[in-house]
Amino acid sequence: MHHESEWGPRPERECGDEVHILGKKIEPVWSFLDGLTDVLLRIFNVKELLNRLKTLLGRLGITQLFLFIDDFSELPEDAMRIVVETLLAPMNNWSEELIKLKVAAYPGRIFYGSIDKTKIDEIYLDVFKAYGTNDVTAMEDKAIDFTKRLVMRRIGHLCKTTPDEFFDRDLEDIWRVLFYTSMGNPRILGYLLYYLYETQLIYGAPIGLRSIRDAARRYYEEKVEAYFGMRKFLHETFDERSSIFSLKELLEQLVSKAKQLRRYRESSVMQSISGQPPSSHFHVPVTFDSILSTLELNFFLTKYFEMSNRDGIKVSVYALNYGLCQKHAIEFGRPREKREYRTYFIERIFDYSHIIAEYIKSNQEIVCSNPECGEKYGLEKLEALQMYDMQCPKCRTSRCHIVNLSRKYETFLRDISQELLLPETELNILHALYSEKRSLFAGEIAAELDCSYQLVGKRGKFLAEKDLVNRDVNMQGRPEFSLNQRAKDVYFSDTSEILDVPE
C-alpha cells in the first residue's frame, strides 16, 4: 500500500471533526462509527469476496491485483474511517499478497486503522522530500532537473523538436523559473505552458522569462486567488466560512510582511544584496505546519524545505506562490552569488513565528458545542481540557471544540444572504465558466474540476433551474453551459478574493 502526497486539485476544507492547534490533534468521538463499521463487516463479507476473486484470477494466471485509490483525502473523516476498516484494511491484511493498494492522499490526511503502518511504503511527492532533505541547493538542482526533463520529453514526443525552437534565451534560466512558477507540479506546469502558447507561440513570439512570469501571475489570479471569493458563498455554517476567511487574514499578514522586507537593510546580509532583496520565503517552527496546511493545499504557499534555524530549532521554510509574488512585486527565491546565501531562508528577519502566534491568539477560540451553554475558553485552557477529553467544565455534558473566526471579515460574511449559498461543486462550476469566459461542455468542466461529466451535467441543470447558467443544446444535440449576467452580478461583481495588502 502506497501513501502519496498528490499533485492534483486540493481540498479546501479540513476533513470531518479533526482539529489541529499548535501541531496537536483533537480526537473526535468514534463510538457510533465503530458500531457501524462492525455492522458493515458482518453484512459485507470481504473474506468470501477475496476467496472468490483469488479463484477467478488464478484461472487466468493472475497472481497480483493492483487497486488504485485516488483522491482519498477528499473523503470526510468519518467516511474515510469506514472505507478503511470495512474495505481497504481487510483487503490489505487478508488477501495474502494478492491485492496491492496504491492510495493517493495528502500528508496528515489519511486514516490507517488496522493497517500496519510499518509495512507501508510511503512515497512523498513534496519537493523537499522527493529531492532530498539535507541541502536546499541540492534539492533545488534536482527539482529543476525534473522540470527540465519533463518539458523536454513532452516537447520531444509531441512536437518532434527541441526546446530551443520555443524559448528565446539561456535555457538554464528558463528551467529554474519554470520550477519556481510550478514547484514541480505537472498540472500547474501544463497550465503555464498553455498560457504561453496562447500569448506567445501562436503569434510567432518566443517564450522568455517575462512571459513566464506573466503566465504565473495569470494562473494565480484565475485559478488560485478566487478561492476566498467563492468560499464566501459556500453552503456551510457561518463558523466554517469564517474559518476560511480567517486564513485570508493570516495570508494578508504574511504578504504584508514580505512586502515590508523589500526595503529592509539593517542586517549585513541584506546590505550585501544589490537591488531589491528576495522576500518570498519565510520560516516557522514545524509545530505550526497544521495552521498553514489549508493555505498550502490551495497553492497560496508551498512547503519548500525543512532545516534548523540559527537557534538550532527545526523549522519549515515556506514559499509564497510565485504568481502572488509577481502581483505584489515581491522578488522570489534567494541570492545565488555567494555560498553563504544557502542559509538565506533562515535569516532571523524571515522568522514569522510571531505572526502565526498572534493569529492563533486573535482568531482561534475554544467553545462548548452545546448551544444552550456556548461557554468560551482561552487557548491557555487547551491542555487542561484535553486531559478531560474536551469536556466542558461549565455544563459537564458536552464537549468543546476549537473554531477559527475571522474578526476582520465577520460583518462582511454575515451580510451575505443564505439564499445565495451553494454547494462546493456548483461554485466550482460557476468559477470554471467565469474563468474560461466561454461556453463549455460538461466534459470540459469535468476535466477542469477533476470529476465526472455526469456530475457536472446534473449540477449544471440545477444551476440552470436557479437561473445562474444558460444550458443550450448545440447543433449536435450536446448541451453547453455558459454563465449568465445574473450569476456574474451576484458571484463575481466584488473583489473579496483579492488580498487586502497595503502598498
VODOKOL-933869 format. One record per residue (C-alpha): residue number from 0; residue in three letters; chain; x negated, y, z negated. Coordinates in steps of 0.5 Angstrom, whole numbers. Layout:
<recs>
num residu chaine x y z
NUM ALA A X Y Z
...
</recs>
This chain:
<recs>
num residu chaine x y z
0 MET A 0 0 0
1 HIS A -3 7 2
2 HIS A -1 13 -1
3 GLU A -3 19 3
4 SER A -2 27 3
5 GLU A 2 28 9
6 TRP A 1 34 14
7 GLY A 8 34 16
8 PRO A 13 39 14
9 ARG A 13 40 7
10 PRO A 19 40 2
11 GLU A 21 47 -1
12 ARG A 23 44 -8
13 GLU A 20 40 -14
14 CYS A 24 34 -14
15 GLY A 29 32 -19
16 ASP A 28 34 -26
17 GLU A 21 34 -26
18 VAL A 18 40 -29
19 HIS A 10 42 -30
20 ILE A 8 47 -34
21 LEU A 0 48 -35
22 GLY A -1 42 -32
23 LYS A 3 38 -37
24 LYS A 9 34 -34
25 ILE A 16 34 -38
26 GLU A 19 27 -37
27 PRO A 27 26 -36
28 VAL A 31 21 -39
29 TRP A 32 15 -35
30 SER A 36 10 -39
31 PHE A 42 11 -34
32 LEU A 38 10 -28
33 ASP A 34 4 -31
34 GLY A 41 0 -32
35 LEU A 43 2 -24
36 THR A 36 -1 -22
37 ASP A 38 -7 -26
38 VAL A 45 -8 -22
39 LEU A 42 -7 -15
40 LEU A 36 -12 -16
41 ARG A 42 -17 -18
42 ILE A 46 -15 -12
43 PHE A 40 -15 -7
44 ASN A 36 -21 -7
45 VAL A 30 -19 -5
46 LYS A 26 -26 -6
47 GLU A 31 -29 -2
48 LEU A 30 -24 4
49 LEU A 23 -25 3
50 ASN A 23 -32 4
51 ARG A 28 -32 10
52 LEU A 23 -27 13
53 LYS A 17 -31 12
54 THR A 20 -37 15
55 LEU A 22 -33 21
56 LEU A 16 -29 22
57 GLY A 12 -36 21
58 ARG A 16 -39 27
59 LEU A 13 -33 31
60 GLY A 6 -34 29
61 ILE A 6 -27 25
62 THR A 2 -27 18
63 GLN A 3 -20 16
64 LEU A 8 -15 17
65 PHE A 7 -7 16
66 LEU A 12 -3 14
67 PHE A 11 5 15
68 ILE A 15 9 10
69 ASP A 15 17 12
70 ASP A 17 23 8
71 PHE A 17 19 2
72 SER A 16 25 -3
73 GLU A 22 29 0
74 LEU A 27 24 -4
75 PRO A 30 27 -10
76 GLU A 26 23 -16
77 ASP A 32 19 -18
78 ALA A 33 16 -11
79 MET A 25 15 -11
80 ARG A 25 11 -17
81 ILE A 31 7 -15
82 VAL A 28 6 -8
83 VAL A 21 4 -11
84 GLU A 24 -1 -16
85 THR A 29 -4 -12
86 LEU A 25 -5 -5
87 LEU A 18 -3 -5
88 ALA A 15 -6 -11
89 PRO A 19 -13 -10
90 MET A 16 -13 -3
91 ASN A 9 -11 -5
92 ASN A 9 -15 -11
93 TRP A 13 -22 -9
94 SER A 11 -22 -1
95 GLU A 5 -26 -3
96 GLU A 1 -21 2
97 LEU A 6 -22 8
98 ILE A 8 -15 7
99 LYS A 3 -9 7
100 LEU A 6 -2 6
101 LYS A 4 5 8
102 VAL A 7 10 4
103 ALA A 6 18 6
104 ALA A 7 22 0
105 TYR A 5 29 -3
106 PRO A 0 29 -8
107 GLY A 3 29 -15
108 ARG A 10 27 -12
109 ILE A 10 19 -12
110 PHE A 13 14 -17
111 TYR A 9 8 -17
112 GLY A 14 4 -22
113 SER A 12 -3 -23
114 ILE A 7 -3 -17
115 ASP A -1 -4 -20
116 LYS A -4 3 -18
117 THR A -11 0 -19
118 LYS A -9 -5 -13
119 ILE A -7 1 -8
120 ASP A -12 4 -3
121 GLU A -10 12 -4
122 ILE A -12 16 3
123 TYR A -12 23 2
124 LEU A -12 28 8
125 ASP A -13 35 4
126 VAL A -19 38 7
127 PHE A -23 38 0
128 LYS A -22 30 -1
129 ALA A -22 28 6
130 TYR A -29 31 8
131 GLY A -33 31 1
132 THR A -33 34 -5
133 ASN A -40 35 -7
134 ASP A -42 41 -3
135 VAL A -37 46 0
136 THR A -42 48 6
137 ALA A -42 40 8
138 MET A -34 40 7
139 GLU A -33 46 12
140 ASP A -38 43 17
141 LYS A -34 36 17
142 ALA A -28 39 18
143 ILE A -30 44 23
144 ASP A -33 38 27
145 PHE A -26 34 26
146 THR A -22 40 29
147 LYS A -27 41 35
148 ARG A -27 33 36
149 LEU A -19 34 36
150 VAL A -19 39 41
151 MET A -24 37 46
152 ARG A -21 30 46
153 ARG A -14 33 47
154 ILE A -17 37 53
155 GLY A -21 32 56
156 HIS A -15 27 56
157 LEU A -9 32 58
158 CYS A -13 37 62
159 LYS A -18 33 65
160 THR A -23 38 64
161 THR A -28 41 58
162 PRO A -26 47 53
163 ASP A -31 52 57
164 GLU A -25 53 62
165 PHE A -21 56 57
166 PHE A -25 59 52
167 ASP A -29 66 53
168 ARG A -35 65 48
169 ASP A -39 61 44
170 LEU A -35 55 42
171 GLU A -38 54 35
172 ASP A -35 61 33
173 ILE A -28 58 36
174 TRP A -28 51 33
175 ARG A -30 55 26
176 VAL A -24 60 27
177 LEU A -19 54 29
178 PHE A -21 51 23
179 TYR A -19 57 19
180 THR A -13 58 22
181 SER A -10 51 22
182 MET A -14 48 16
183 GLY A -15 42 20
184 ASN A -7 41 20
185 PRO A -6 38 27
186 ARG A 1 40 27
187 ILE A -1 47 26
188 LEU A -6 47 31
189 GLY A -1 45 36
190 TYR A 3 51 35
191 LEU A -3 55 35
192 LEU A -5 52 42
193 TYR A 2 53 45
194 TYR A 2 60 43
195 LEU A -5 61 46
196 TYR A -2 58 52
197 GLU A 4 63 52
198 THR A 0 69 51
199 GLN A -7 68 55
200 LEU A -7 62 59
201 ILE A -1 63 64
202 TYR A -4 70 65
203 GLY A -10 67 67
204 ALA A -14 70 61
205 PRO A -19 66 57
206 ILE A -18 65 49
207 GLY A -22 69 45
208 LEU A -23 70 37
209 ARG A -18 76 37
210 SER A -12 72 41
211 ILE A -13 66 36
212 ARG A -13 71 30
213 ASP A -6 74 33
214 ALA A -3 67 34
215 ALA A -5 65 27
216 ARG A -1 71 25
217 ARG A 5 70 29
218 TYR A 5 63 26
219 TYR A 5 66 19
220 GLU A 11 71 21
221 GLU A 15 66 25
222 LYS A 14 59 21
223 VAL A 12 61 14
224 GLU A 14 68 12
225 ALA A 21 66 13
226 TYR A 21 61 7
227 PHE A 23 66 2
228 GLY A 28 70 7
229 MET A 32 64 8
230 ARG A 32 61 1
231 LYS A 36 66 -2
232 PHE A 42 63 2
233 LEU A 40 56 -1
234 HIS A 46 53 -3
235 GLU A 44 52 -10
236 THR A 44 55 -17
237 PHE A 42 62 -19
238 ASP A 37 59 -23
239 GLU A 34 55 -17
240 ARG A 34 61 -12
241 SER A 31 65 -18
242 SER A 25 60 -19
243 ILE A 24 60 -11
244 PHE A 23 68 -12
245 SER A 19 68 -18
246 LEU A 14 65 -14
247 LYS A 15 70 -9
248 GLU A 13 75 -14
249 LEU A 7 71 -16
250 LEU A 4 71 -9
251 GLU A 5 78 -8
252 GLN A 1 79 -14
253 LEU A -5 74 -11
254 VAL A -4 78 -5
255 SER A -5 85 -8
256 LYS A -11 83 -12
257 ALA A -14 80 -6
258 LYS A -13 87 -2
259 GLN A -16 91 -8
260 LEU A -22 87 -8
261 ARG A -24 89 -1
262 ARG A -26 95 -4
263 TYR A -30 92 -10
264 ARG A -37 94 -10
265 GLU A -39 93 -17
266 SER A -43 86 -17
267 SER A -49 85 -14
268 VAL A -46 80 -9
269 MET A -41 85 -6
270 GLN A -46 90 -6
271 SER A -51 86 -1
272 ILE A -45 85 4
273 SER A -45 90 10
274 GLY A -38 92 12
275 GLN A -31 89 8
276 PRO A -33 83 4
277 PRO A -28 77 5
278 SER A -23 76 -1
279 SER A -18 71 2
280 HIS A -20 65 -3
281 PHE A -20 65 -11
282 HIS A -20 60 -16
283 VAL A -16 58 -23
284 PRO A -17 52 -27
285 VAL A -15 46 -25
286 THR A -9 45 -30
287 PHE A -6 51 -26
288 ASP A -5 47 -20
289 SER A 2 45 -21
290 ILE A 4 52 -22
291 LEU A 1 53 -15
292 SER A 4 47 -12
293 THR A 10 49 -8
294 LEU A 6 55 -5
295 GLU A 1 50 -2
296 LEU A 7 46 0
297 ASN A 10 51 4
298 PHE A 3 53 7
299 PHE A 2 60 4
300 LEU A -4 57 0
301 THR A -9 51 1
302 LYS A -13 48 -4
303 TYR A -20 49 -1
304 PHE A -25 46 -6
305 GLU A -26 44 -13
306 MET A -32 46 -17
307 SER A -35 48 -23
308 ASN A -35 56 -25
309 ARG A -40 60 -28
310 ASP A -38 57 -35
311 GLY A -38 50 -33
312 ILE A -30 50 -32
313 LYS A -28 45 -27
314 VAL A -23 50 -22
315 SER A -19 49 -16
316 VAL A -21 54 -10
317 TYR A -15 56 -6
318 ALA A -15 60 1
319 LEU A -9 65 3
320 ASN A -6 63 9
321 TYR A -10 66 15
322 GLY A -5 69 18
323 LEU A -2 72 12
324 CYS A -10 75 11
325 GLN A -9 78 18
326 LYS A -3 81 17
327 HIS A -5 84 11
328 ALA A -12 86 13
329 ILE A -16 81 9
330 GLU A -23 78 11
331 PHE A -23 71 11
332 GLY A -28 66 9
333 ARG A -35 68 6
334 PRO A -41 71 8
335 ARG A -46 66 11
336 GLU A -52 70 12
337 LYS A -55 67 5
338 ARG A -56 61 2
339 GLU A -53 63 -5
340 TYR A -47 65 -1
341 ARG A -45 58 -2
342 THR A -42 60 -9
343 TYR A -39 66 -7
344 PHE A -32 63 -8
345 ILE A -33 62 -16
346 GLU A -36 69 -17
347 ARG A -32 72 -23
348 ILE A -28 77 -19
349 PHE A -25 71 -16
350 ASP A -22 68 -22
351 TYR A -15 69 -22
352 SER A -13 66 -28
353 HIS A -10 72 -32
354 ILE A -5 73 -26
355 ILE A -3 66 -27
356 ALA A -2 66 -34
357 GLU A 1 73 -34
358 TYR A 6 70 -29
359 ILE A 8 64 -34
360 LYS A 9 69 -40
361 SER A 13 73 -36
362 ASN A 17 69 -31
363 GLN A 18 62 -35
364 GLU A 22 60 -41
365 ILE A 25 54 -45
366 VAL A 33 54 -45
367 CYS A 37 49 -48
368 SER A 41 45 -43
369 ASN A 48 46 -47
370 PRO A 52 52 -44
371 GLU A 55 53 -51
372 CYS A 48 53 -54
373 GLY A 44 56 -49
374 GLU A 38 58 -54
375 LYS A 32 60 -51
376 TYR A 25 59 -54
377 GLY A 18 62 -52
378 LEU A 13 58 -49
379 GLU A 9 57 -55
380 LYS A 14 52 -58
381 LEU A 13 47 -52
382 GLU A 8 43 -55
383 ALA A 13 42 -61
384 LEU A 19 41 -57
385 GLN A 15 35 -53
386 MET A 14 32 -60
387 TYR A 21 31 -61
388 ASP A 23 29 -53
389 MET A 25 37 -52
390 GLN A 31 36 -57
391 CYS A 34 43 -58
392 PRO A 32 45 -65
393 LYS A 39 49 -66
394 CYS A 44 45 -63
395 ARG A 40 38 -64
396 THR A 45 35 -59
397 SER A 42 37 -52
398 ARG A 35 37 -49
399 CYS A 31 44 -47
400 HIS A 28 45 -40
401 ILE A 24 50 -37
402 VAL A 26 55 -32
403 ASN A 23 60 -28
404 LEU A 26 66 -27
405 SER A 25 72 -22
406 ARG A 25 78 -26
407 LYS A 24 83 -20
408 TYR A 29 80 -16
409 GLU A 34 78 -21
410 THR A 39 83 -19
411 PHE A 38 82 -11
412 LEU A 40 75 -12
413 ARG A 46 76 -16
414 ASP A 49 81 -11
415 ILE A 49 75 -5
416 SER A 56 72 -4
417 GLN A 57 65 -6
418 GLU A 61 64 1
419 LEU A 54 65 5
420 LEU A 50 60 1
421 LEU A 49 54 6
422 PRO A 45 47 5
423 GLU A 38 47 7
424 THR A 39 43 14
425 GLU A 44 48 16
426 LEU A 39 54 14
427 ASN A 33 51 18
428 ILE A 38 50 24
429 LEU A 39 57 24
430 HIS A 32 59 23
431 ALA A 30 55 29
432 LEU A 35 58 33
433 TYR A 33 65 31
434 SER A 25 64 32
435 GLU A 26 61 38
436 LYS A 30 66 41
437 ARG A 34 62 46
438 SER A 39 56 47
439 LEU A 36 50 44
440 PHE A 39 42 45
441 ALA A 40 38 39
442 GLY A 34 34 40
443 GLU A 29 40 41
444 ILE A 32 43 34
445 ALA A 31 36 31
446 ALA A 23 36 33
447 GLU A 22 43 30
448 LEU A 26 40 23
449 ASP A 23 33 24
450 CYS A 30 30 23
451 SER A 35 26 28
452 TYR A 38 30 33
453 GLN A 45 26 31
454 LEU A 44 30 24
455 VAL A 43 37 28
456 GLY A 49 35 32
457 LYS A 53 34 26
458 ARG A 51 40 22
459 GLY A 51 45 29
460 LYS A 58 43 30
461 PHE A 59 45 22
462 LEU A 56 52 24
463 ALA A 60 53 30
464 GLU A 66 52 26
465 LYS A 64 57 21
466 ASP A 62 62 27
467 LEU A 55 62 26
468 VAL A 52 59 32
469 ASN A 55 58 39
470 ARG A 56 51 42
471 ASP A 56 51 49
472 VAL A 56 45 54
473 ASN A 52 46 60
474 MET A 53 43 67
475 GLN A 50 36 65
476 GLY A 55 36 59
477 ARG A 50 37 54
478 PRO A 51 41 48
479 GLU A 47 47 47
480 PHE A 46 51 41
481 SER A 45 59 40
482 LEU A 45 64 34
483 ASN A 51 69 35
484 GLN A 51 76 33
485 ARG A 54 75 26
486 ALA A 49 70 24
487 LYS A 44 75 26
488 ASP A 47 80 22
489 VAL A 48 76 16
490 TYR A 42 72 15
491 PHE A 37 76 19
492 SER A 38 83 18
493 ASP A 34 84 12
494 THR A 27 84 11
495 SER A 27 80 4
496 GLU A 22 75 6
497 ILE A 16 80 7
498 LEU A 12 81 1
499 ASP A 12 87 -3
500 VAL A 5 89 -3
501 PRO A 3 96 -3
502 GLU A -2 99 2
</recs>
